[in-house]
């Protein structure tokens, strides 16, 4: 195992998933604080989440409240990254299906949110008040031929142990089916856009990034697609393949790192 999975001297940055990895709903997961404190002494540390319902500041405040120190520059949320991508790509005049937090993030970046009669492009994020009327309105925007941007396509997300809620993918899927077209761009994981931004901002190469997450289909696939290494939390410790370590929980991961395995 030691020969196949090595951190020391190669990894410069740890990118840590939030929902289901460091916290579950409003509770910090056992071992998260200790792990982050240990990593900060040895590596650059950043945090990421596909959850688009809150602003970057709100997520940062939550982490700090839970005892995990996090500055705004260390946090990558799909809401903030969506706003960044829209600006970067010159996409404006937006109709937004999503939360108040997503709308606030987009407005604060200088973009214009319009009504459906004036909007030329569509943004879809997690919307807890999603309904048929919103599908119809989104369809009317897409029929104008504009861009269709999704924060992510998560099927569900954890709210507490063994309890999950429908994710942004449910909204994206309903709108995509009605319009008979796929999103033009998906900001969140498993797309590698998050890691590309981290790599550019922190000056690290893909193989110098270690991704830690609880979802193989989302976190780990993103890492592998970007040629980064990854640690999957949730099963007994063993190597799945050369660039992925599966380990049971954060406490055992910390022990693994301290022992230098």
C-alpha positions as CSV (number, residue, x, y, z in Angstrom):
1,X,0.0,0.0,0.0
2,X,2.8,2.4,0.8
3,X,4.3,2.1,-2.6
4,X,1.1,2.6,-4.4
5,X,-0.3,5.6,-2.5
6,X,2.2,8.3,-1.3
7,X,1.4,11.8,-0.1
8,X,4.7,13.1,1.2
9,X,6.8,15.2,-1.3
10,X,4.2,15.0,-4.1
11,X,0.9,16.5,-2.7
12,X,0.9,20.2,-2.0
13,X,-2.8,20.9,-1.5
14,X,-5.8,19.0,0.0
15,X,-9.2,19.8,-1.4
16,X,-11.9,18.7,1.1
17,X,-15.6,18.1,0.2
18,X,-18.0,19.5,2.8
19,X,-21.5,17.9,2.7
20,X,-21.2,14.3,4.0
21,X,-17.4,14.6,4.4
22,X,-16.7,17.3,7.0
23,X,-20.2,17.9,8.2
24,X,-23.7,16.3,7.9
25,X,-26.5,18.9,8.0
26,X,-25.7,21.1,10.9
27,X,-23.3,18.8,12.7
28,X,-19.5,18.4,12.2
29,X,-18.4,14.9,11.5
30,X,-16.2,13.2,14.1
31,X,-12.5,13.8,13.3
32,X,-13.0,16.7,10.9
33,X,-11.6,19.5,13.0
34,X,-8.5,17.4,14.0
35,X,-7.9,16.4,10.4
36,X,-8.1,19.9,9.0
37,X,-5.8,21.2,11.8
38,X,-3.3,18.5,11.0
39,X,-3.4,19.2,7.2
40,X,-3.0,23.0,7.6
41,X,0.4,22.5,9.2
42,X,1.7,20.5,6.2
43,X,-0.3,21.5,3.1
44,X,-2.4,24.1,1.5
45,X,-6.1,23.4,2.4
46,X,-9.2,24.4,0.5
47,X,-12.9,23.4,0.8
48,X,-15.5,22.8,-1.9
49,X,-19.2,22.0,-2.2
50,X,-21.7,21.4,-4.9
51,X,-24.5,22.9,-2.7
52,X,-25.6,26.1,-4.5
53,X,-28.2,27.2,-2.0
54,X,-25.9,29.4,0.2
55,X,-23.5,32.2,-0.6
56,X,-19.8,31.6,-0.1
57,X,-19.9,33.8,3.0
58,X,-22.7,31.8,4.6
59,X,-20.8,28.5,4.0
60,X,-17.6,30.0,5.4
61,X,-19.5,31.2,8.5
62,X,-21.0,27.8,9.0
63,X,-17.6,26.1,8.9
64,X,-16.1,28.5,11.4
65,X,-19.1,28.1,13.7
66,X,-18.5,24.3,13.6
67,X,-14.9,24.8,14.6
68,X,-13.3,24.4,11.1
69,X,-11.3,27.5,10.3
70,X,-12.0,28.7,6.8
71,X,-11.3,32.0,4.9
72,X,-13.3,33.1,1.9
73,X,-10.3,32.6,-0.3
74,X,-10.1,28.9,0.7
75,X,-13.7,28.1,-0.2
76,X,-15.2,27.0,-3.5
77,X,-19.0,26.8,-3.7
78,X,-21.0,26.0,-6.8
79,X,-23.0,29.3,-6.3
80,X,-19.9,31.5,-6.3
81,X,-18.2,29.5,-9.1
82,X,-21.4,29.8,-11.2
83,X,-21.2,33.5,-10.9
84,X,-17.5,33.5,-11.7
85,X,-18.1,31.3,-14.8
86,X,-20.9,33.5,-16.1
87,X,-18.7,36.6,-15.8
88,X,-15.8,34.8,-17.3
89,X,-17.9,33.6,-20.3
90,X,-19.7,36.9,-20.8
91,X,-23.1,35.4,-20.1
92,X,-25.6,37.9,-18.7
93,X,-29.4,38.7,-18.8
94,X,-30.2,35.7,-16.7
95,X,-33.3,33.9,-15.5
96,X,-32.4,32.0,-12.3
97,X,-34.1,28.9,-10.9
98,X,-32.5,28.6,-7.5
99,X,-32.2,29.8,-4.0
100,X,-31.9,33.3,-2.6
101,X,-28.3,32.6,-1.8
102,X,-27.6,31.7,-5.5
103,X,-29.4,34.8,-6.7
104,X,-27.5,37.0,-4.2
105,X,-24.1,35.5,-5.3
106,X,-25.0,36.2,-9.0
107,X,-26.2,39.8,-8.3
108,X,-23.2,40.6,-6.1
109,X,-20.9,39.7,-9.1
110,X,-22.5,42.4,-11.2
111,X,-24.7,40.2,-13.4
112,X,-28.3,41.0,-14.2
113,X,-31.2,38.8,-13.1
114,X,-34.2,39.4,-15.3
115,X,-37.8,38.3,-15.6
116,X,-38.6,35.6,-18.1
117,X,-39.8,38.0,-20.7
118,X,-36.4,39.8,-20.7
119,X,-34.0,37.0,-19.8
120,X,-31.9,35.5,-22.6
121,X,-30.0,32.8,-20.6
122,X,-30.9,30.3,-17.9
123,X,-29.2,29.3,-14.7
124,X,-30.4,26.4,-12.6
125,X,-29.4,25.6,-9.0
126,X,-30.9,23.8,-6.1
127,X,-34.5,25.2,-5.5
128,X,-36.5,23.9,-2.6
129,X,-39.6,25.7,-4.0
130,X,-39.3,24.1,-7.4
131,X,-42.6,23.5,-9.2
132,X,-44.3,23.1,-12.6
133,X,-44.6,26.8,-13.2
134,X,-40.8,27.2,-12.9
135,X,-40.3,24.4,-15.4
136,X,-42.6,26.2,-17.8
137,X,-40.9,29.6,-17.3
138,X,-37.4,28.1,-17.7
139,X,-38.6,26.4,-20.9
140,X,-39.8,29.8,-22.3
141,X,-36.3,31.2,-21.7
142,X,-34.6,28.3,-23.4
143,X,-36.8,28.4,-26.4
144,X,-35.2,31.8,-27.2
145,X,-32.0,29.9,-27.9
146,X,-29.9,31.2,-25.0
147,X,-27.4,29.4,-22.8
148,X,-28.4,26.8,-20.2
149,X,-26.0,26.7,-17.2
150,X,-26.4,24.3,-14.3
151,X,-24.7,24.6,-10.9
152,X,-24.5,20.8,-10.8
153,X,-26.5,17.6,-11.5
154,X,-26.4,16.0,-8.0
155,X,-29.1,13.4,-7.6
156,X,-29.4,14.0,-3.9
157,X,-27.5,15.4,-0.9
158,X,-27.2,14.3,2.8
159,X,-29.0,16.2,5.5
160,X,-28.4,13.8,8.4
161,X,-27.2,10.2,8.8
162,X,-29.1,8.0,6.4
163,X,-31.4,10.8,5.3
164,X,-31.1,12.4,1.8
165,X,-33.0,15.1,-0.1
166,X,-33.4,15.5,-3.9
167,X,-30.5,17.5,-5.4
168,X,-30.1,20.1,-8.1
169,X,-30.1,17.3,-10.7
170,X,-33.8,16.9,-10.1
171,X,-34.4,20.5,-11.2
172,X,-31.9,20.3,-14.1
173,X,-33.4,17.0,-15.3
174,X,-37.0,18.3,-15.4
175,X,-36.1,21.4,-17.3
176,X,-33.7,19.5,-19.7
177,X,-36.4,17.0,-20.5
178,X,-39.0,19.7,-21.2
179,X,-36.6,21.6,-23.5
180,X,-35.1,18.4,-25.0
181,X,-31.6,19.7,-24.5
182,X,-28.7,19.2,-22.1
183,X,-27.1,22.1,-20.2
184,X,-24.4,23.9,-22.1
185,X,-22.2,23.9,-19.1
186,X,-22.2,22.2,-15.6
187,X,-20.2,24.1,-13.1
188,X,-20.0,21.6,-10.2
189,X,-18.4,18.3,-9.8
190,X,-17.8,15.8,-11.3
191,X,-16.9,18.5,-13.9
192,X,-13.3,19.6,-13.2
193,X,-14.0,23.3,-13.3
194,X,-13.7,23.5,-9.5
195,X,-10.2,21.9,-9.5
196,X,-9.1,24.0,-12.5
197,X,-9.9,27.2,-10.5
198,X,-8.1,25.8,-7.4
199,X,-5.1,24.9,-9.5
200,X,-4.8,28.3,-11.1
201,X,-5.4,30.3,-7.9
202,X,-3.0,28.3,-5.7
203,X,-0.4,27.6,-8.4
204,X,-0.5,23.8,-8.0
205,X,-0.5,21.2,-10.7
206,X,-3.2,18.5,-11.0
207,X,-1.0,15.7,-9.6
208,X,-0.2,17.9,-6.6
209,X,-3.8,18.0,-5.5
210,X,-5.4,15.4,-3.1
211,X,-9.2,15.4,-3.2
212,X,-11.1,14.0,-0.1
213,X,-14.8,13.2,-0.5
214,X,-17.6,10.8,0.3
215,X,-18.9,10.3,-3.2
216,X,-17.1,8.2,-5.8
217,X,-19.4,9.4,-8.7
218,X,-18.9,13.0,-7.8
219,X,-15.7,13.8,-5.8
220,X,-13.5,10.9,-6.9
221,X,-14.5,11.0,-10.6
222,X,-13.7,14.7,-10.6
223,X,-10.3,14.1,-9.2
224,X,-9.5,11.3,-11.6
225,X,-10.7,13.3,-14.6
226,X,-8.3,16.1,-13.5
227,X,-5.4,13.7,-13.0
228,X,-5.4,14.4,-9.2
229,X,-5.3,11.8,-6.4
230,X,-8.3,11.1,-4.2
231,X,-9.4,9.6,-0.9
232,X,-12.8,8.2,-0.6
233,X,-14.3,8.2,2.9
234,X,-16.8,5.6,3.9
235,X,-15.3,2.1,3.5
236,X,-12.5,0.1,5.1
237,X,-9.0,1.2,4.3
238,X,-7.6,-0.3,1.1
239,X,-6.4,1.0,-2.2
240,X,-9.0,0.9,-5.0
241,X,-6.5,1.9,-7.7
242,X,-3.3,3.7,-8.0
243,X,-4.6,7.2,-7.4
244,X,-7.5,6.4,-5.0
245,X,-7.4,5.4,-1.4
246,X,-10.6,4.1,0.3
247,X,-10.7,4.6,4.0
248,X,-13.4,4.1,6.7
249,X,-13.6,7.5,8.4
250,X,-11.8,10.8,9.0
251,X,-10.2,9.5,12.3
252,X,-8.6,6.6,10.5
253,X,-7.5,8.9,7.7
254,X,-5.7,11.1,10.2
255,X,-4.1,8.1,11.7
256,X,-3.1,6.8,8.3
257,X,-1.5,10.2,7.4
258,X,0.4,10.4,10.8
259,X,1.8,6.9,10.4
260,X,3.1,7.9,6.9
261,X,1.5,5.0,5.1
